[in-house]
């Protein structure tokens, strides 16, 4: 049975005290309001991780994650953070291949394959992001783009290693724009992703893989999106910075 996960990506927001305050609010609200088996993940800036892990101790509903990790084990990479460092503070997840990393920092599928290997070596669960731009969708290339991102980024993994991944589909044209893929559009791509996984591995692996939707997900549209058979939760950007909105999205899975 695949996990239902709602993951928040704070991106480059929240100073240290703001982050602790928001997370404390989230913990208290989730304790009071969330009754299902869903998992909440908060992917904060690096400065918060250790403290948020400490705040969440004894409460299994929340896990913590980083937003990026370097592909090397260690070395002369000024300003970078390694997977070993992230794991050492108690984080369990790391976002890899977010469209902003691909766009602004030129991260290729080949580089992301290396990052994935290093993250897994250090017992981190990658939230591996894939998705097409507006131009690629309008050119009817979106299925090819998704297929290549999977094939070149993660399909080199053996079945056991792949089973530790969470896949996040983010239509790049819907990130931070207020535009959301329709539930039918999102389901179509999620079903395609699951079919590709089944073709590479087997149907059981595909059925066990958690696939999240990321792209202007809000409390208003989350119920319809999460009701789709192949959508297992969300990777939430802007709404994860508002405790009420984020908890309301998590609560979609209460029933």
Secondary structure, DSSP 8 states (H G I E B T S, - for coil): ----EEEEE--S---HHHHHHHHHHHHHHHHHH--SS-EEEEE--GGGHHHHHHHHTT-TTEEEEES---SSSSSS-TT---HHHHHHTT--EEEES-HHHHHHH---HHHHHHHHHHHHHTT-EEEEEE---HHHHHTT-HHHHHHHHHHHHTTTS-HHHHTT-EEEEE-GGGSSSS----HHHHHHHHHHHHHHHHHHS-HHHHHH--EEEESS--HHHHHHHHTSTT--EEEESGGGGSHHHHHHHHGGG--
